[in-house]
Amino acid sequence: MAETKPIKAGWPVAGVCLAHSGFGIAAVPFVGTRYGDWPEAIALAIGLLPLVYLGIDVCGRTHRRLLYLEERIAQLEPTKH
């Protein structure tokens, strides 16, 4: 069976993504009212893209964890011949 790498903690990535998206989303009303729609859309994208990345990262981590648990269960179950 192949050795798997240990999964690193995702808390630093989650913290940076949440802080970054908070600043981006908080800037939307101030940028949009003064300069028009395009900077407002850019600020919204800056605020939402870290959340999208975080969602993809969480899904990937969950998938890897489920695969690891399936491997462990397969090891523990007796084989049928």
N, CA, C and O atoms as a Maestro MAE file, in Angstrom:
{
 s_m_m2io_version
 :::
 2.0.0
}

f_m_ct {
 s_m_title
 :::
 protein
 m_atom[324] {
  # First column is atom index #
  i_m_mmod_type
  r_m_x_coord
  r_m_y_coord
  r_m_z_coord
  i_m_residue_number
  s_m_chain_name
  s_m_pdb_residue_name
  s_m_pdb_atom_name
  i_m_atomic_number
  :::
  1 25 0.834 -1.173 0.000 1 A "MET " " N  " 7
  2 3 0.000 0.000 0.000 1 A "MET " " CA " 6
  3 2 0.884 1.244 0.000 1 A "MET " " C  " 6
  4 15 1.910 1.275 0.680 1 A "MET " " O  " 8
  5 25 0.503 2.243 -0.739 2 A "ALA " " N  " 7
  6 3 1.308 3.448 -0.863 2 A "ALA " " CA " 6
  7 2 1.202 4.290 0.405 2 A "ALA " " C  " 6
  8 15 0.142 4.398 1.021 2 A "ALA " " O  " 8
  9 25 2.307 4.867 0.764 3 A "GLU " " N  " 7
  10 3 2.324 5.760 1.916 3 A "GLU " " CA " 6
  11 2 1.707 7.100 1.514 3 A "GLU " " C  " 6
  12 15 1.955 7.603 0.418 3 A "GLU " " O  " 8
  13 25 0.912 7.665 2.398 4 A "THR " " N  " 7
  14 3 0.304 8.962 2.123 4 A "THR " " CA " 6
  15 2 1.004 10.023 2.945 4 A "THR " " C  " 6
  16 15 1.480 9.765 4.051 4 A "THR " " O  " 8
  17 25 1.058 11.233 2.382 5 A "LYS " " N  " 7
  18 3 1.648 12.349 3.105 5 A "LYS " " CA " 6
  19 2 0.695 12.774 4.213 5 A "LYS " " C  " 6
  20 15 -0.521 12.689 4.043 5 A "LYS " " O  " 8
  21 25 1.219 13.227 5.335 6 A "PRO " " N  " 7
  22 3 0.313 13.755 6.357 6 A "PRO " " CA " 6
  23 2 -0.342 15.051 5.867 6 A "PRO " " C  " 6
  24 15 0.290 15.858 5.185 6 A "PRO " " O  " 8
  25 25 -1.586 15.231 6.217 7 A "ILE " " N  " 7
  26 3 -2.327 16.415 5.791 7 A "ILE " " CA " 6
  27 2 -1.993 17.554 6.748 7 A "ILE " " C  " 6
  28 15 -2.134 17.423 7.964 7 A "ILE " " O  " 8
  29 25 -1.551 18.669 6.183 8 A "LYS " " N  " 7
  30 3 -1.203 19.828 7.002 8 A "LYS " " CA " 6
  31 2 -2.469 20.525 7.468 8 A "LYS " " C  " 6
  32 15 -3.527 20.396 6.853 8 A "LYS " " O  " 8
  33 25 -2.347 21.257 8.548 9 A "ALA " " N  " 7
  34 3 -3.486 22.010 9.068 9 A "ALA " " CA " 6
  35 2 -3.841 23.137 8.101 9 A "ALA " " C  " 6
  36 15 -2.957 23.803 7.562 9 A "ALA " " O  " 8
  37 25 -5.121 23.343 7.889 10 A "GLY " " N  " 7
  38 3 -5.571 24.359 6.956 10 A "GLY " " CA " 6
  39 2 -5.977 25.668 7.611 10 A "GLY " " C  " 6
  40 15 -6.484 26.567 6.940 10 A "GLY " " O  " 8
  41 25 -5.760 25.783 8.919 11 A "TRP " " N  " 7
  42 3 -6.198 27.000 9.611 11 A "TRP " " CA " 6
  43 2 -5.483 28.261 9.139 11 A "TRP " " C  " 6
  44 15 -6.141 29.293 9.010 11 A "TRP " " O  " 8
  45 25 -4.180 28.243 8.873 12 A "PRO " " N  " 7
  46 3 -3.565 29.482 8.379 12 A "PRO " " CA " 6
  47 2 -4.130 29.929 7.033 12 A "PRO " " C  " 6
  48 15 -4.360 31.119 6.819 12 A "PRO " " O  " 8
  49 25 -4.352 28.983 6.132 13 A "VAL " " N  " 7
  50 3 -4.920 29.323 4.818 13 A "VAL " " CA " 6
  51 2 -6.330 29.870 4.985 13 A "VAL " " C  " 6
  52 15 -6.701 30.850 4.338 13 A "VAL " " O  " 8
  53 25 -7.118 29.236 5.853 14 A "ALA " " N  " 7
  54 3 -8.488 29.697 6.072 14 A "ALA " " CA " 6
  55 2 -8.497 31.099 6.678 14 A "ALA " " C  " 6
  56 15 -9.317 31.932 6.293 14 A "ALA " " O  " 8
  57 25 -7.609 31.362 7.602 15 A "GLY " " N  " 7
  58 3 -7.543 32.692 8.220 15 A "GLY " " CA " 6
  59 2 -7.171 33.771 7.230 15 A "GLY " " C  " 6
  60 15 -7.775 34.843 7.219 15 A "GLY " " O  " 8
  61 25 -6.179 33.495 6.397 16 A "VAL " " N  " 7
  62 3 -5.762 34.478 5.392 16 A "VAL " " CA " 6
  63 2 -6.879 34.716 4.384 16 A "VAL " " C  " 6
  64 15 -7.139 35.858 4.007 16 A "VAL " " O  " 8
  65 25 -7.542 33.646 3.943 17 A "CYS " " N  " 7
  66 3 -8.628 33.797 2.971 17 A "CYS " " CA " 6
  67 2 -9.793 34.600 3.557 17 A "CYS " " C  " 6
  68 15 -10.344 35.473 2.887 17 A "CYS " " O  " 8
  69 25 -10.161 34.310 4.785 18 A "LEU " " N  " 7
  70 3 -11.269 35.038 5.405 18 A "LEU " " CA " 6
  71 2 -10.922 36.508 5.641 18 A "LEU " " C  " 6
  72 15 -11.763 37.384 5.433 18 A "LEU " " O  " 8
  73 25 -9.698 36.782 6.069 19 A "ALA " " N  " 7
  74 3 -9.293 38.179 6.269 19 A "ALA " " CA " 6
  75 2 -9.264 38.932 4.946 19 A "ALA " " C  " 6
  76 15 -9.737 40.065 4.855 19 A "ALA " " O  " 8
  77 25 -8.709 38.298 3.930 20 A "HIS " " N  " 7
  78 3 -8.616 38.941 2.624 20 A "HIS " " CA " 6
  79 2 -9.999 39.203 2.039 20 A "HIS " " C  " 6
  80 15 -10.254 40.275 1.489 20 A "HIS " " O  " 8
  81 25 -10.885 38.226 2.158 21 A "SER " " N  " 7
  82 3 -12.222 38.420 1.597 21 A "SER " " CA " 6
  83 2 -13.003 39.451 2.402 21 A "SER " " C  " 6
  84 15 -13.818 40.185 1.842 21 A "SER " " O  " 8
  85 25 -12.765 39.512 3.695 22 A "GLY " " N  " 7
  86 3 -13.445 40.530 4.511 22 A "GLY " " CA " 6
  87 2 -13.094 41.938 4.073 22 A "GLY " " C  " 6
  88 15 -13.971 42.796 3.969 22 A "GLY " " O  " 8
  89 25 -11.808 42.185 3.813 23 A "PHE " " N  " 7
  90 3 -11.403 43.511 3.353 23 A "PHE " " CA " 6
  91 2 -11.956 43.816 1.964 23 A "PHE " " C  " 6
  92 15 -12.372 44.944 1.696 23 A "PHE " " O  " 8
  93 25 -11.964 42.833 1.091 24 A "GLY " " N  " 7
  94 3 -12.482 43.053 -0.262 24 A "GLY " " CA " 6
  95 2 -13.971 43.328 -0.269 24 A "GLY " " C  " 6
  96 15 -14.433 44.236 -0.960 24 A "GLY " " O  " 8
  97 25 -14.728 42.551 0.494 25 A "ILE " " N  " 7
  98 3 -16.180 42.751 0.532 25 A "ILE " " CA " 6
  99 2 -16.537 44.048 1.257 25 A "ILE " " C  " 6
  100 15 -17.504 44.718 0.895 25 A "ILE " " O  " 8
  101 25 -15.761 44.399 2.274 26 A "ALA " " N  " 7
  102 3 -16.029 45.655 2.985 26 A "ALA " " CA " 6
  103 2 -15.777 46.875 2.103 26 A "ALA " " C  " 6
  104 15 -16.378 47.925 2.329 26 A "ALA " " O  " 8
  105 25 -14.911 46.761 1.114 27 A "ALA " " N  " 7
  106 3 -14.599 47.890 0.234 27 A "ALA " " CA " 6
  107 2 -15.629 48.101 -0.860 27 A "ALA " " C  " 6
  108 15 -15.634 49.155 -1.497 27 A "ALA " " O  " 8
  109 25 -16.497 47.135 -1.094 28 A "VAL " " N  " 7
  110 3 -17.436 47.220 -2.220 28 A "VAL " " CA " 6
  111 2 -18.330 48.464 -2.154 28 A "VAL " " C  " 6
  112 15 -18.409 49.181 -3.152 28 A "VAL " " O  " 8
  113 25 -18.997 48.756 -1.054 29 A "PRO " " N  " 7
  114 3 -19.883 49.934 -1.086 29 A "PRO " " CA " 6
  115 2 -19.144 51.253 -1.235 29 A "PRO " " C  " 6
  116 15 -19.675 52.192 -1.829 29 A "PRO " " O  " 8
  117 25 -17.937 51.342 -0.713 30 A "PHE " " N  " 7
  118 3 -17.204 52.604 -0.788 30 A "PHE " " CA " 6
  119 2 -16.624 52.841 -2.168 30 A "PHE " " C  " 6
  120 15 -16.630 53.970 -2.658 30 A "PHE " " O  " 8
  121 25 -16.129 51.802 -2.794 31 A "VAL " " N  " 7
  122 3 -15.552 51.933 -4.128 31 A "VAL " " CA " 6
  123 2 -16.651 52.124 -5.163 31 A "VAL " " C  " 6
  124 15 -16.492 52.913 -6.095 31 A "VAL " " O  " 8
  125 25 -17.759 51.415 -5.010 32 A "GLY " " N  " 7
  126 3 -18.830 51.471 -6.002 32 A "GLY " " CA " 6
  127 2 -19.541 52.804 -6.042 32 A "GLY " " C  " 6
  128 15 -19.909 53.265 -7.122 32 A "GLY " " O  " 8
  129 25 -19.745 53.434 -4.909 33 A "THR " " N  " 7
  130 3 -20.479 54.694 -4.911 33 A "THR " " CA " 6
  131 2 -19.650 55.836 -5.471 33 A "THR " " C  " 6
  132 15 -20.208 56.792 -6.010 33 A "THR " " O  " 8
  133 25 -18.347 55.761 -5.357 34 A "ARG " " N  " 7
  134 3 -17.519 56.873 -5.792 34 A "ARG " " CA " 6
  135 2 -17.063 56.755 -7.248 34 A "ARG " " C  " 6
  136 15 -17.053 57.753 -7.970 34 A "ARG " " O  " 8
  137 25 -16.691 55.565 -7.686 35 A "TYR " " N  " 7
  138 3 -16.020 55.437 -8.970 35 A "TYR " " CA " 6
  139 2 -16.800 54.667 -10.035 35 A "TYR " " C  " 6
  140 15 -16.317 54.550 -11.161 35 A "TYR " " O  " 8
  141 25 -17.962 54.147 -9.731 36 A "GLY " " N  " 7
  142 3 -18.736 53.448 -10.749 36 A "GLY " " CA " 6
  143 2 -18.770 51.949 -10.543 36 A "GLY " " C  " 6
  144 15 -18.363 51.434 -9.502 36 A "GLY " " O  " 8
  145 25 -19.263 51.262 -11.557 37 A "ASP " " N  " 7
  146 3 -19.528 49.831 -11.428 37 A "ASP " " CA " 6
  147 2 -18.296 48.955 -11.593 37 A "ASP " " C  " 6
  148 15 -18.188 47.929 -10.922 37 A "ASP " " O  " 8
  149 25 -17.364 49.326 -12.464 38 A "TRP " " N  " 7
  150 3 -16.221 48.447 -12.719 38 A "TRP " " CA " 6
  151 2 -15.351 48.236 -11.476 38 A "TRP " " C  " 6
  152 15 -15.042 47.086 -11.162 38 A "TRP " " O  " 8
  153 25 -14.942 49.274 -10.760 39 A "PRO " " N  " 7
  154 3 -14.165 49.042 -9.543 39 A "PRO " " CA " 6
  155 2 -14.961 48.283 -8.475 39 A "PRO " " C  " 6
  156 15 -14.392 47.537 -7.678 39 A "PRO " " O  " 8
  157 25 -16.271 48.481 -8.470 40 A "GLU " " N  " 7
  158 3 -17.105 47.737 -7.531 40 A "GLU " " CA " 6
  159 2 -17.078 46.239 -7.858 40 A "GLU " " C  " 6
  160 15 -17.022 45.406 -6.953 40 A "GLU " " O  " 8
  161 25 -17.117 45.904 -9.133 41 A "ALA " " N  " 7
  162 3 -17.052 44.501 -9.532 41 A "ALA " " CA " 6
  163 2 -15.684 43.904 -9.198 41 A "ALA " " C  " 6
  164 15 -15.599 42.749 -8.780 41 A "ALA " " O  " 8
  165 25 -14.622 44.675 -9.378 42 A "ILE " " N  " 7
  166 3 -13.281 44.194 -9.044 42 A "ILE " " CA " 6
  167 2 -13.166 43.969 -7.539 42 A "ILE " " C  " 6
  168 15 -12.618 42.955 -7.108 42 A "ILE " " O  " 8
  169 25 -13.675 44.899 -6.734 43 A "ALA " " N  " 7
  170 3 -13.625 44.732 -5.283 43 A "ALA " " CA " 6
  171 2 -14.450 43.518 -4.854 43 A "ALA " " C  " 6
  172 15 -14.052 42.791 -3.944 43 A "ALA " " O  " 8
  173 25 -15.577 43.296 -5.493 44 A "LEU " " N  " 7
  174 3 -16.387 42.125 -5.172 44 A "LEU " " CA " 6
  175 2 -15.652 40.839 -5.544 44 A "LEU " " C  " 6
  176 15 -15.700 39.861 -4.798 44 A "LEU " " O  " 8
  177 25 -14.977 40.835 -6.682 45 A "ALA " " N  " 7
  178 3 -14.200 39.659 -7.076 45 A "ALA " " CA " 6
  179 2 -13.056 39.410 -6.101 45 A "ALA " " C  " 6
  180 15 -12.783 38.263 -5.745 45 A "ALA " " O  " 8
  181 25 -12.381 40.479 -5.666 46 A "ILE " " N  " 7
  182 3 -11.308 40.342 -4.687 46 A "ILE " " CA " 6
  183 2 -11.853 39.785 -3.381 46 A "ILE " " C  " 6
  184 15 -11.156 39.050 -2.680 46 A "ILE " " O  " 8
  185 25 -13.083 40.126 -3.052 47 A "GLY " " N  " 7
  186 3 -13.686 39.614 -1.833 47 A "GLY " " CA " 6
  187 2 -14.198 38.192 -1.947 47 A "GLY " " C  " 6
  188 15 -14.149 37.442 -0.972 47 A "GLY " " O  " 8
  189 25 -14.691 37.802 -3.123 48 A "LEU " " N  " 7
  190 3 -15.297 36.478 -3.264 48 A "LEU " " CA " 6
  191 2 -14.336 35.382 -3.707 48 A "LEU " " C  " 6
  192 15 -14.541 34.218 -3.365 48 A "LEU " " O  " 8
  193 25 -13.306 35.722 -4.450 49 A "LEU " " N  " 7
  194 3 -12.391 34.695 -4.944 49 A "LEU " " CA " 6
  195 2 -11.675 33.931 -3.820 49 A "LEU " " C  " 6
  196 15 -11.504 32.719 -3.948 49 A "LEU " " O  " 8
  197 25 -11.252 34.575 -2.732 50 A "PRO " " N  " 7
  198 3 -10.671 33.768 -1.644 50 A "PRO " " CA " 6
  199 2 -11.676 32.797 -1.032 50 A "PRO " " C  " 6
  200 15 -11.292 31.710 -0.599 50 A "PRO " " O  " 8
  201 25 -12.945 33.165 -0.991 51 A "LEU " " N  " 7
  202 3 -13.956 32.251 -0.466 51 A "LEU " " CA " 6
  203 2 -14.175 31.074 -1.413 51 A "LEU " " C  " 6
  204 15 -14.400 29.949 -0.967 51 A "LEU " " O  " 8
  205 25 -14.108 31.331 -2.711 52 A "VAL " " N  " 7
  206 3 -14.224 30.247 -3.687 52 A "VAL " " CA " 6
  207 2 -13.030 29.305 -3.548 52 A "VAL " " C  " 6
  208 15 -13.192 28.085 -3.554 52 A "VAL " " O  " 8
  209 25 -11.829 29.875 -3.423 53 A "TYR " " N  " 7
  210 3 -10.638 29.045 -3.239 53 A "TYR " " CA " 6
  211 2 -10.746 28.213 -1.960 53 A "TYR " " C  " 6
  212 15 -10.400 27.032 -1.951 53 A "TYR " " O  " 8
  213 25 -11.220 28.825 -0.899 54 A "LEU " " N  " 7
  214 3 -11.364 28.111 0.367 54 A "LEU " " CA " 6
  215 2 -12.370 26.970 0.243 54 A "LEU " " C  " 6
  216 15 -12.154 25.894 0.800 54 A "LEU " " O  " 8
  217 25 -13.453 27.192 -0.475 55 A "GLY " " N  " 7
  218 3 -14.434 26.128 -0.688 55 A "GLY " " CA " 6
  219 2 -13.855 24.962 -1.473 55 A "GLY " " C  " 6
  220 15 -14.104 23.803 -1.140 55 A "GLY " " O  " 8
  221 25 -13.082 25.262 -2.517 56 A "ILE " " N  " 7
  222 3 -12.449 24.207 -3.302 56 A "ILE " " CA " 6
  223 2 -11.432 23.456 -2.454 56 A "ILE " " C  " 6
  224 15 -11.344 22.230 -2.529 56 A "ILE " " O  " 8
  225 25 -10.667 24.180 -1.649 57 A "ASP " " N  " 7
  226 3 -9.667 23.552 -0.790 57 A "ASP " " CA " 6
  227 2 -10.321 22.640 0.249 57 A "ASP " " C  " 6
  228 15 -9.829 21.543 0.512 57 A "ASP " " O  " 8
  229 25 -11.413 23.088 0.827 58 A "VAL " " N  " 7
  230 3 -12.119 22.266 1.818 58 A "VAL " " CA " 6
  231 2 -12.671 21.001 1.170 58 A "VAL " " C  " 6
  232 15 -12.598 19.922 1.758 58 A "VAL " " O  " 8
  233 25 -13.223 21.125 -0.040 59 A "CYS " " N  " 7
  234 3 -13.729 19.941 -0.740 59 A "CYS " " CA " 6
  235 2 -12.600 18.962 -1.042 59 A "CYS " " C  " 6
  236 15 -12.771 17.753 -0.883 59 A "CYS " " O  " 8
  237 25 -11.463 19.465 -1.472 60 A "GLY " " N  " 7
  238 3 -10.328 18.596 -1.748 60 A "GLY " " CA " 6
  239 2 -9.813 17.898 -0.502 60 A "GLY " " C  " 6
  240 15 -9.496 16.709 -0.542 60 A "GLY " " O  " 8
  241 25 -9.727 18.626 0.603 61 A "ARG " " N  " 7
  242 3 -9.280 18.023 1.863 61 A "ARG " " CA " 6
  243 2 -10.262 16.960 2.344 61 A "ARG " " C  " 6
  244 15 -9.854 15.904 2.828 61 A "ARG " " O  " 8
  245 25 -11.550 17.239 2.211 62 A "THR " " N  " 7
  246 3 -12.559 16.265 2.629 62 A "THR " " CA " 6
  247 2 -12.471 15.010 1.776 62 A "THR " " C  " 6
  248 15 -12.588 13.897 2.290 62 A "THR " " O  " 8
  249 25 -12.266 15.182 0.478 63 A "HIS " " N  " 7
  250 3 -12.141 14.036 -0.414 63 A "HIS " " CA " 6
  251 2 -10.931 13.183 -0.046 63 A "HIS " " C  " 6
  252 15 -11.030 11.958 0.023 63 A "HIS " " O  " 8
  253 25 -9.788 13.830 0.190 64 A "ARG " " N  " 7
  254 3 -8.587 13.076 0.583 64 A "ARG " " CA " 6
  255 2 -8.800 12.355 1.902 64 A "ARG " " C  " 6
  256 15 -8.344 11.224 2.072 64 A "ARG " " O  " 8
  257 25 -9.489 12.996 2.836 65 A "ARG " " N  " 7
  258 3 -9.737 12.364 4.136 65 A "ARG " " CA " 6
  259 2 -10.659 11.154 3.990 65 A "ARG " " C  " 6
  260 15 -10.440 10.127 4.632 65 A "ARG " " O  " 8
  261 25 -11.683 11.268 3.151 66 A "LEU " " N  " 7
  262 3 -12.579 10.139 2.928 66 A "LEU " " CA " 6
  263 2 -11.856 8.972 2.255 66 A "LEU " " C  " 6
  264 15 -12.100 7.813 2.593 66 A "LEU " " O  " 8
  265 25 -10.971 9.270 1.309 67 A "LEU " " N  " 7
  266 3 -10.191 8.202 0.685 67 A "LEU " " CA " 6
  267 2 -9.306 7.504 1.717 67 A "LEU " " C  " 6
  268 15 -9.178 6.280 1.706 67 A "LEU " " O  " 8
  269 25 -8.701 8.282 2.599 68 A "TYR " " N  " 7
  270 3 -7.863 7.712 3.649 68 A "TYR " " CA " 6
  271 2 -8.687 6.820 4.574 68 A "TYR " " C  " 6
  272 15 -8.242 5.736 4.953 68 A "TYR " " O  " 8
  273 25 -9.888 7.273 4.940 69 A "LEU " " N  " 7
  274 3 -10.743 6.465 5.817 69 A "LEU " " CA " 6
  275 2 -11.192 5.183 5.124 69 A "LEU " " C  " 6
  276 15 -11.277 4.134 5.763 69 A "LEU " " O  " 8
  277 25 -11.481 5.255 3.823 70 A "GLU " " N  " 7
  278 3 -11.848 4.043 3.085 70 A "GLU " " CA " 6
  279 2 -10.704 3.044 3.052 70 A "GLU " " C  " 6
  280 15 -10.926 1.840 3.180 70 A "GLU " " O  " 8
  281 25 -9.479 3.535 2.882 71 A "GLU " " N  " 7
  282 3 -8.320 2.647 2.907 71 A "GLU " " CA " 6
  283 2 -8.170 1.981 4.276 71 A "GLU " " C  " 6
  284 15 -7.888 0.786 4.362 71 A "GLU " " O  " 8
  285 25 -8.357 2.750 5.331 72 A "ARG " " N  " 7
  286 3 -8.242 2.195 6.681 72 A "ARG " " CA " 6
  287 2 -9.319 1.160 6.954 72 A "ARG " " C  " 6
  288 15 -9.042 0.126 7.562 72 A "ARG " " O  " 8
  289 25 -10.534 1.418 6.518 73 A "ILE " " N  " 7
  290 3 -11.628 0.466 6.710 73 A "ILE " " CA " 6
  291 2 -11.345 -0.818 5.922 73 A "ILE " " C  " 6
  292 15 -11.600 -1.920 6.407 73 A "ILE " " O  " 8
  293 25 -10.816 -0.664 4.703 74 A "ALA " " N  " 7
  294 3 -10.484 -1.841 3.894 74 A "ALA " " CA " 6
  295 2 -9.407 -2.693 4.572 74 A "ALA " " C  " 6
  296 15 -9.422 -3.919 4.458 74 A "ALA " " O  " 8
  297 25 -8.487 -2.055 5.269 75 A "GLN " " N  " 7
  298 3 -7.463 -2.808 5.989 75 A "GLN " " CA " 6
  299 2 -8.047 -3.564 7.175 75 A "GLN " " C  " 6
  300 15 -7.608 -4.672 7.486 75 A "GLN " " O  " 8
  301 25 -9.024 -2.974 7.829 76 A "LEU " " N  " 7
  302 3 -9.573 -3.570 9.030 76 A "LEU " " CA " 6
  303 2 -10.582 -4.690 8.738 76 A "LEU " " C  " 6
  304 15 -10.750 -5.607 9.542 76 A "LEU " " O  " 8
  305 25 -11.242 -4.605 7.593 77 A "GLU " " N  " 7
  306 3 -12.239 -5.632 7.258 77 A "GLU " " CA " 6
  307 2 -11.551 -6.918 6.828 77 A "GLU " " C  " 6
  308 15 -10.533 -6.877 6.138 77 A "GLU " " O  " 8
  309 25 -12.099 -8.056 7.231 78 A "PRO " " N  " 7
  310 3 -11.499 -9.317 6.777 78 A "PRO " " CA " 6
  311 2 -11.803 -9.523 5.289 78 A "PRO " " C  " 6
  312 15 -12.855 -9.117 4.796 78 A "PRO " " O  " 8
  313 25 -10.879 -10.148 4.601 79 A "THR " " N  " 7
  314 3 -11.084 -10.404 3.178 79 A "THR " " CA " 6
  315 2 -11.906 -11.657 2.993 79 A "THR " " C  " 6
  316 15 -11.735 -12.631 3.726 79 A "THR " " O  " 8
  317 25 -12.793 -11.640 2.022 80 A "LYS " " N  " 7
  318 3 -13.652 -12.799 1.723 80 A "LYS " " CA " 6
  319 2 -13.080 -13.515 0.510 80 A "LYS " " C  " 6
  320 15 -12.745 -12.881 -0.491 80 A "LYS " " O  " 8
  321 25 -12.970 -14.824 0.599 81 A "HIS " " N  " 7
  322 3 -12.435 -15.606 -0.521 81 A "HIS " " CA " 6
  323 2 -13.487 -16.470 -1.106 81 A "HIS " " C  " 6
  324 15 -13.224 -17.202 -2.060 81 A "HIS " " O  " 8
  :::
 }
 m_bond[323] {
  # First column is bond index #
  i_m_from
  i_m_to
  i_m_order
  :::
  1 1 2 1
  2 2 3 1
  3 3 4 2
  4 3 5 1
  5 5 6 1
  6 6 7 1
  7 7 8 2
  8 7 9 1
  9 9 10 1
  10 10 11 1
  11 11 12 2
  12 11 13 1
  13 13 14 1
  14 14 15 1
  15 15 16 2
  16 15 17 1
  17 17 18 1
  18 18 19 1
  19 19 20 2
  20 19 21 1
  21 21 22 1
  22 22 23 1
  23 23 24 2
  24 23 25 1
  25 25 26 1
  26 26 27 1
  27 27 28 2
  28 27 29 1
  29 29 30 1
  30 30 31 1
  31 31 32 2
  32 31 33 1
  33 33 34 1
  34 34 35 1
  35 35 36 2
  36 35 37 1
  37 37 38 1
  38 38 39 1
  39 39 40 2
  40 39 41 1
  41 41 42 1
  42 42 43 1
  43 43 44 2
  44 43 45 1
  45 45 46 1
  46 46 47 1
  47 47 48 2
  48 47 49 1
  49 49 50 1
  50 50 51 1
  51 51 52 2
  52 51 53 1
  53 53 54 1
  54 54 55 1
  55 55 56 2
  56 55 57 1
  57 57 58 1
  58 58 59 1
  59 59 60 2
  60 59 61 1
  61 61 62 1
  62 62 63 1
  63 63 64 2
  64 63 65 1
  65 65 66 1
  66 66 67 1
  67 67 68 2
  68 67 69 1
  69 69 70 1
  70 70 71 1
  71 71 72 2
  72 71 73 1
  73 73 74 1
  74 74 75 1
  75 75 76 2
  76 75 77 1
  77 77 78 1
  78 78 79 1
  79 79 80 2
  80 79 81 1
  81 81 82 1
  82 82 83 1
  83 83 84 2
  84 83 85 1
  85 85 86 1
  86 86 87 1
  87 87 88 2
  88 87 89 1
  89 89 90 1
  90 90 91 1
  91 91 92 2
  92 91 93 1
  93 93 94 1
  94 94 95 1
  95 95 96 2
  96 95 97 1
  97 97 98 1
  98 98 99 1
  99 99 100 2
  100 99 101 1
  101 101 102 1
  102 102 103 1
  103 103 104 2
  104 103 105 1
  105 105 106 1
  106 106 107 1
  107 107 108 2
  108 107 109 1
  109 109 110 1
  110 110 111 1
  111 111 112 2
  112 111 113 1
  113 113 114 1
  114 114 115 1
  115 115 116 2
  116 115 117 1
  117 117 118 1
  118 118 119 1
  119 119 120 2
  120 119 121 1
  121 121 122 1
  122 122 123 1
  123 123 124 2
  124 123 125 1
  125 125 126 1
  126 126 127 1
  127 127 128 2
  128 127 129 1
  129 129 130 1
  130 130 131 1
  131 131 132 2
  132 131 133 1
  133 133 134 1
  134 134 135 1
  135 135 136 2
  136 135 137 1
  137 137 138 1
  138 138 139 1
  139 139 140 2
  140 139 141 1
  141 141 142 1
  142 142 143 1
  143 143 144 2
  144 143 145 1
  145 145 146 1
  146 146 147 1
  147 147 148 2
  148 147 149 1
  149 149 150 1
  150 150 151 1
  151 151 152 2
  152 151 153 1
  153 153 154 1
  154 154 155 1
  155 155 156 2
  156 155 157 1
  157 157 158 1
  158 158 159 1
  159 159 160 2
  160 159 161 1
  161 161 162 1
  162 162 163 1
  163 163 164 2
  164 163 165 1
  165 165 166 1
  166 166 167 1
  167 167 168 2
  168 167 169 1
  169 169 170 1
  170 170 171 1
  171 171 172 2
  172 171 173 1
  173 173 174 1
  174 174 175 1
  175 175 176 2
  176 175 177 1
  177 177 178 1
  178 178 179 1
  179 179 180 2
  180 179 181 1
  181 181 182 1
  182 182 183 1
  183 183 184 2
  184 183 185 1
  185 185 186 1
  186 186 187 1
  187 187 188 2
  188 187 189 1
  189 189 190 1
  190 190 191 1
  191 191 192 2
  192 191 193 1
  193 193 194 1
  194 194 195 1
  195 195 196 2
  196 195 197 1
  197 197 198 1
  198 198 199 1
  199 199 200 2
  200 199 201 1
  201 201 202 1
  202 202 203 1
  203 203 204 2
  204 203 205 1
  205 205 206 1
  206 206 207 1
  207 207 208 2
  208 207 209 1
  209 209 210 1
  210 210 211 1
  211 211 212 2
  212 211 213 1
  213 213 214 1
  214 214 215 1
  215 215 216 2
  216 215 217 1
  217 217 218 1
  218 218 219 1
  219 219 220 2
  220 219 221 1
  221 221 222 1
  222 222 223 1
  223 223 224 2
  224 223 225 1
  225 225 226 1
  226 226 227 1
  227 227 228 2
  228 227 229 1
  229 229 230 1
  230 230 231 1
  231 231 232 2
  232 231 233 1
  233 233 234 1
  234 234 235 1
  235 235 236 2
  236 235 237 1
  237 237 238 1
  238 238 239 1
  239 239 240 2
  240 239 241 1
  241 241 242 1
  242 242 243 1
  243 243 244 2
  244 243 245 1
  245 245 246 1
  246 246 247 1
  247 247 248 2
  248 247 249 1
  249 249 250 1
  250 250 251 1
  251 251 252 2
  252 251 253 1
  253 253 254 1
  254 254 255 1
  255 255 256 2
  256 255 257 1
  257 257 258 1
  258 258 259 1
  259 259 260 2
  260 259 261 1
  261 261 262 1
  262 262 263 1
  263 263 264 2
  264 263 265 1
  265 265 266 1
  266 266 267 1
  267 267 268 2
  268 267 269 1
  269 269 270 1
  270 270 271 1
  271 271 272 2
  272 271 273 1
  273 273 274 1
  274 274 275 1
  275 275 276 2
  276 275 277 1
  277 277 278 1
  278 278 279 1
  279 279 280 2
  280 279 281 1
  281 281 282 1
  282 282 283 1
  283 283 284 2
  284 283 285 1
  285 285 286 1
  286 286 287 1
  287 287 288 2
  288 287 289 1
  289 289 290 1
  290 290 291 1
  291 291 292 2
  292 291 293 1
  293 293 294 1
  294 294 295 1
  295 295 296 2
  296 295 297 1
  297 297 298 1
  298 298 299 1
  299 299 300 2
  300 299 301 1
  301 301 302 1
  302 302 303 1
  303 303 304 2
  304 303 305 1
  305 305 306 1
  306 306 307 1
  307 307 308 2
  308 307 309 1
  309 309 310 1
  310 310 311 1
  311 311 312 2
  312 311 313 1
  313 313 314 1
  314 314 315 1
  315 315 316 2
  316 315 317 1
  317 317 318 1
  318 318 319 1
  319 319 320 2
  320 319 321 1
  321 321 322 1
  322 322 323 1
  323 323 324 2
  :::
 }
}
